[in-house]
Amino acid sequence: MPVRAETPDPLAIAIAPPPNETPAERWARDQREAHARRISEQIDDQIRAEKQALKKRKPPMKLLLLGQSESGKSTTVKNFQLAYAYDAFLAERAAWRAVIHLNLVRSINNILDVLWRELSARSSLGDSNTRPYTPSTELQLMNGPLDTDLEDEDDDRESGDASDLILTETHRVLMLRLAPLRQVQRDLERSLGAASSEEIRPGPGGAAPWSVGGSVRQREFSVTSRTGWKSALCRVRAVGRMSLDSPNGRQDMRRSDSSGPDVQVPARPRTAGRRPSLSSPSCEVSEGRIEDPDLETASEVISSCADDMHALWMDHAVRIVLDKKGMRPEEGPGFFLNDVKRVATRTYQPSDDDVVRARLRTMGVQEHRIKFEKGSEAGTEWQIYDVGGARSLRHAWYPYFDDINAIIFLAPISCFDERLAEDRRVNRLQDSLLLWKAVCSTKLLAKVQLILFLNKCDLLEKKLARGVRIVDYVPTYGSKPNDLESAARYFRSQFKDISARHSPFTRDFYSFLTSVVDTKATRITVATVREGIQRNNLKTAVFL
């Protein structure tokens, strides 16, 4: 049998010295190879060092915020940032200016919608042949209580007597002067992206879609952004902007750790906002900052309308009309009408409290990384997941139930007389109770610490003082006193009973009465919650 010749080794051929190599060429080749080995060894050393550091580093604390839409989840995230990562909070504070302007303009336009409707009813009563003037915009009232749908029968009942109508031609002229704010709202919404929209779509199921039928529908892979609502802020954020509050006037625009690269995870939806590009035709780069022409124009228009906006909101007749319609903007999120003179100035810069009160809708599930900046826990990292609370977005919560240290569940108890925006047949408090029941009974969360925030106690107190009776909407409340202390005690007992009856295992019940827009009081609550979560985590680690 013939002997087959061995096939030459390709690697040996590749590294073999060239034929007829001179001593000088060999010396140069040896030097290059030695340099390459040193670089390779340095990379290996760096990889080993990073692995060792990763082993020593504490794993981040993972916190999930749950609750229905407008329950205060994003505001709670801001309070964590304000308390423990203030430099990162300060770095993005100026970018909230456009959001606050949008909140202000939207409130004014919602009021104008109501007033034009009232004037139209008056014109119809005065002359049936006269076609009333009404701006061609869709009526949209946000955050109204039960029975505030402005349907035709409501208008006929409330505006049927022309003598009851108190709006005059002066009001009409004032409203016409504020008409440019409709275009301002459209410009701001376009600049901020989908997160600025308040459009409510019906949800696909009940309060907790993941618990329907005892199974969870597996959804496709997607990408979630760590920036959350900050993706909208990135559109207007000044790059290298001089911070007005930084010591010595230094530039303090260090990016928060929460603005890291996107991560691919299963069943987690894409955030709605898009990151801005310096090459985008809608943005100009000037003196180290991004300027959007729409935002600059909007700011000018808002400033020019400041006196008229203030006059509209302070007008006694306007307040009477809003009260007849059950519309109370001051009880909704993103309310700045009491601060028009300050917010509408050309030189306005948001304060910490302004940012906390600002409303920007959460789309999908969004991750925020907060690195503690001072104190004994400096360098400690928390990952906080803020979820979209609308029913159409709740299907995305379930994949985040795995590997979570704690959940803060926010239940706004002031909404006992309000309907769910997605389904006007459902009481908002009832929806929170159903959602809490589903969370408590989910087996995947059996060992997860649950913390309940009974939120918006300030609004509850105002509502009760106004004479709204809980028993009219919650019959089981019975003859208990109609005050904040009694109401809070009753609502707390309802949530505690659900936790005791529906949790797979016995768990401790932690609850707090909160008003998360009150930054001073919430700072104390957040500190207590942080200590409790860490203590519970250490206890769990010992048992493991």
N, C-alpha and C positions, 0 to 999 in steps of 0.2 A: 504494500500500500504506500503510495507516494506521500512524502512528508510535506504538509502545507506550510508555506512560509508565514511567519508571524506578521500580523498587521502592525505597522508602526504606530506608536503612541502619539496621538495628535498633540497632547499637552507637552510631551517631551520635545516634539518638533517646534512647538510655539516658543518654549523657553530656552531652546538651544541657542548658544551664541552663534552669531553669523559667521560664515566661513571666512577665512583670511582676516580675522579681527586683529587689529593692531593693539599693542599694549595700551596706548592712549585711549582707544575706543573702549577697551575692556574696563579701564579705570572709570571712565565716564558712566558706563553701564552699571558697574557695581555701586557707584554713588547714587544713581537714580533708584536702583532697587532698594538700597538701604534707606533712602528717604521715604519710599513707599511703605516699607515695613514699619518705620517709625509712626507714620500717619495711621496705619492700620492698628498698631498697638495703642495709640492714643484713643482711637475710636472705641476699641474694646474696653479700655480702662474707663472711658466715659459711660459706656453702656452698663458696666458693672457697678459704677458709682450710682447711677440713676436707679438701678434695681435695688441697691442697698437703701437708698434714700426713700424709695417707694415702700419698702418693707417697714421702715421706721415711721413713716408718715401715718397719722391716724386717718382712717377712712372718713370721708365726709358724712356729716349728719344729713339725712334725707327727710325732708318734710313736705307733705302733700296738703294743699289747701283745697277743701271741697265746699260746695254750697251752690245754691241757685244763682242765677244772674243777678248782679247788683246786690250781692250780700256782703261785700266788703273784702273780698279775697285779695285783689290787687292792692287795695289800700293797706292791708296787713303786710304785704311784701314791702311796700314803701316804708312802713314803720320799722321793720327789721333792718332795712338799709339805713334808715335815719339813725337808729340806735347803735348799730355795730359796723357800718361801712359808710361813714359819713363822707369821706373823701370821694368815693365813687358816686354817692348820691349827689354831692355838690357838682361833680364834673358834668352831669347831665341835666342839672336843674334848669339851665337857661333854655334847653330844648323844649321844655314843657310850655313855653310861652304860647306857641301856636295852638297847643291842645286847649289851654285855658281860654284863649280867644275864641276857639270853636265852641267851647261850652257856653261862653257868654252869648255869642251870636245865635246859637241854636235856641237858647232860652228866650231871647227876644223874638225870634221868628215864630216860635211856638205860641207866644202870646199874641203876636200879630195875626196868626191864623185864626185864633179865637175871636179877636176883635173884628176882623173883616167878616167873619161869619155873623157876628152880632149886628154889624151895620147892614149886612145884606138882608137880614131878617127885618130890620127896620124899614129899609127901602121897599121891600115887598109888601109890608103892611101899609106904607104910606101911599104907594102907587103901584097897583098890580101890573101896570103896563110898562113900568120902568125896570130896565134890566140892571140889577145892582152890580157894582164893580167889586170884583174879588180877585186877588192875585192868583195866577194859575199855578198854584203849588198845592201839593197834597197835604191835607190836615193831618198833623202827626202830634199827638199828645203822649208824652212819656211819663211813666211812673204815676199815673193817676190811680185813685182809690177805686173801690168797687162802684159800679154804676156810673162811671164817668165817660162811657162811650158817647161821643157826641153824634147820636143818630138823629134822624129827622124828628122823631116823636119827642126827643128831649128838647129840641129847639122850639117846637110848637108849644110845649108846655111852659118853657122858661121865657120865651120871647113872644108869647101870644098877645101880650098887652103892650101896645106901643108906648103907653105912658110910663111903663117900667124901664124903658130903654133910656140910658143916661149918657150915652156917647154922643158927642156933638161934632160939628164940622171941624172944630179945632183938633179933635182927636184924629179925624180923617187926614188932615194936613200933616199932623205929626207922624202918622203911620206911613204916609207917602214919602216923607223925608227919610224914613228908615228902610224903604224898599231896597236900596243897594245892598243891604246886609244879606239878602237872599243869595246874591252872586258871591258874596264873601264866604258864606257857608259852603257853597259848592267848591270854591277855590281851595278852601282849607281842607275839605274832605278829600279832594283830589290829591293835594300835597301830602297828606298824612296816610293815605291808603285805606284799605278795607277795614282796618281796626277802628277808624273814625266813624264807621257806619253804625247806626242804631237800628238797622232793619232787623226785625224779629221774624224768623221762619218757624213754622210749626215743627215740633219735634217728631222723631220717628216712632216714639212709643210713650211709655209712662214716665214716672219720676226717675226710675233707674233702669235704663235699657239693658244693662248687663245682667240683671237678675230676672228678666222675663223668661219664663219657661225653664228656668234652672240651667240654662246653658248660655255660653257666650259666643257670639259670632266672631270668628277669626277674620280680621281685616288685613288688607294688603300692607306691605312694608311702605313706609313713608319717612320723611325727614322732618324733624322738629327743630326749631331754632331756639337757642339758649337766650336770645334777646327778648322774646315775648313781645309785649307792647313796646319795647324799646326799638323794635324794627321800624315802627312808625316814627319814633323820635329821631332815628338816624337820618331820616329824610331832611330834617330841619336842623340837625345838630351842628353847631359851629365847630370847626376843626381848629384847635389851637386858640379858641376864643379866650380873651383875658377874663378871668373870673373876678367879678366885682367884690367878692367876699374873701378872696384868698389873701393870706398874710403877705404884706409887702407888695401886693398887686401882682404876684407871680402868676404865670400861666399854669392853671391847674385843670388840665383836660385829660388826665390819665384815665384810660379806659378801664371800666370795671371788668373783673374776671367773668362777669356774666355775659360778656360780649365775645366769648370765645368762638371757635369754629363750630359748625353744625355737626351733629352726631346722628348717625343712622341707627334707628331703633325700630322694632316692630310695632305696627299699629298706632303710631303716634303722628298726628296730623301736621301738615305744613302750616306755619304761621302765615297770616295774610299779608303782612307788610313786606315790602321789598327794600333791600338795602340801596342807599343812594350811590350813584357813581359820579366821580368827579368829571367824567366825560359826558354825563347826561346833558342833553340839550336844554333841559328845563332848569339846570342849576348853573350858577356862575361862581367861579372861585375868585375871591377878592380879598387881599390882605389876610390870607390864612384862614378864611372862613367860607362856608358854603352859604350862598344866598339864593333863595328861591324867589323869583320875581312875584309870583302869586302871593307869597307870604308878606313881602314888603308892601305890595298894594293893599292887601287885606288889613295890615296894620294901620296904614294911612286912613283907610275908609273907617275903620273902627274908631280911630282917634277923632275923626271929624264928626262922628255920630255920638260921641260920648254924652254930650249934654242932652240930646234927644232920648237916648236910651235911659238915662237917669230920670228924665221927666216922665217917660212912659211908665217906668216901674213905680215911681213915687206917686203917680196920679191916683186919687181916691176913687174915681169912677172906674178906672181900669181894675183896681183891686176888687171892687164890688162885682164886676163881670166875672173875673176869675174865680171869685168865691162862689158865685152862682153855679159855675160849671164844675166846681169841685177840684179846680186846678191849683195846686200849690207848689210852684217851682222850688221854693225854699226847702221843701222836704225831699227833693230829688238829688241825685248825684251831680257833681259838676255845677253847683250853683254859685254864681259870682255876681248876681245882680245887685247885691248890697255893696259891692266893691267896684262899681262901674267907673267911678271917677279915678280910681287908682289903677285898675287893670287896663283901661282903655287909653292910657297915655302912651305917647311915642317912645318914652324911655323906660317903660315898664319892664321890670325883671321879677320873675316869680320868687316868692318866699318859700320856705320849707312847708309851711301850712298850705300854701296855694297848691303845691305839687301833690300833697297828700289828698287834698280835696278834688283835684282834677279827675275827670272821667275820661278814660280811653278803654274801649271795649277789649276784652280778652278773647282771642280767637284760638280755638284748639287748646292744647296743653303746652305750657311754656316754662322753660327751665331758667331759674335765676341762681347764679353762683355768688354767694356772699362770703367774702373772706374777712374775718374779724380783724380790725385794724389796730386795736389797742387793748390794754388790759392783760390779764394773765392768760387769756385765750387768744392773743394776737396770732394770726396765721391760721387759726382753725377755720375750716371751710364748711359751709352749709349749702346744700342744694335744695332750693325751694321750688316746688312745682305748682304753678298757678294754672287753674283750669278754667275753660269757658263754661259758664254755668247754665247756659240755655239748654233746653231739653234736646235740641238737635245736635248738641256738642257732647253730651254726656257719654255716648258710646265709646269715646276715646279715653275715658278715665281708667278703665279696667287694667290695661297693660301696666299702669303705674302703681297698682296695688302691690306688686311684688317688690321686695327689697326696700321697704319704706320703714323708717324708724318711728314716725308719728304722723298723725293726721289732725289738722285743725279744721273743724267743721264749723262754718259760719251760718247761723240761722238768724235772719233779721226778724225780730219779734214785733217790730212796729208795723209790719205789713199784715196784721190779722184781718184787716178790712179791705185788702187789695186782691186783685185777680192776677193770675199768671199771664204775662204778656204773650206767651206761646199758645196758651189755651185759656180763654176767658171764662171757661166753666170751672176752673180750678182755683181755689183760694191759695194764696202764696204761702201762708203759714201751714196749710195742709200739705202743700208740696214739700216744704222743708221737713215735716214730720215723716212723710213717706220716704224721702231721700235718706234721712237719718236711720230709719228702720232698715233700709236696704244696705246701708254701709255697716251697721252693727251686725247684721245677719250674714254678711259675706264671709265665707270660711277662710278665704285667703287673708283676711284682715283680723282673724281671731286673736292673734298675738300682738297686734299693732296697737300702740297707745292712741286712744281717741281723746281729743280735747275739744270741748264745745264752747264756742263763742256765741252767746245770746246777744246779738249785735243790734245797733241802732236804738239803744235805750234812750238816747236824747230825743229822738223823734217820737218814740213811744210816749214819753212823758208829755211832750207838747200836744200830741194827739189826744191823750186822755184829758189834759187840762182844757182842751177845746170842747170837751163834752162828748166825744165819741165813746160809746159804750161797748166794751168787749163782748158782753153777753148777747148783743144784737147780732154778732157774727160768729161767736163761739158759744153755743147754748150751754155746753157743759161747764162754762165758767160760773154759772149760777148767780148767787147773791153776794159773791165776794166783793170787797171794796174795789172801786174802779180807779185804783191808783197804781203808781209804778211798782212799789214794793210788792203789793199783792199780785199784780199781773206777772212780774218777773218770777215770783215764787211758784205760781201756777204753771207757767210755761216751762220752767226748769223741771218741775215734777213730771210733766208730760214726756219730756225727752229722757229723763232718768228712767222712767218706767219702761219706755221702749228699749233702752239699752239693757236693762235687767232681763226683760222677757225674751229678747231676740238675739242676744249675743251667744255664739256657740259655747263660750266658756265664761265663767265669772270674770268680770273686769271692773277695775276701779272707774269711777265716774268723776271726770274733771270738767267743771264748767266755770265760765266767767261772764259777768255782765259787762259789755263793752260798747263803746262808741269810738270806732277806730279812726274817725276823723279828728278826735281829740288826742293829739300827739303826746301830750304830757301824761295823761292817764294811761294811754296805751303803752307808753314806754315801760311803765311799771308792770303792766300785764305781760308784755313781751318778755321782760326779764324773768318773771316768775315762770312763764311757760318754758323758756329756754333752760332754766335750771331743772325744772321737772323732767323735761325730755332727756337731758344729759344724765340725770340721776337714774331714771328708768333704764336708759341704755346701758349704764354701768351695771345695774342690777341684773339685766338680761345677760350681759357678757359674762358675769360671774357664774350664772347658772349654766351657760353654754360651756 
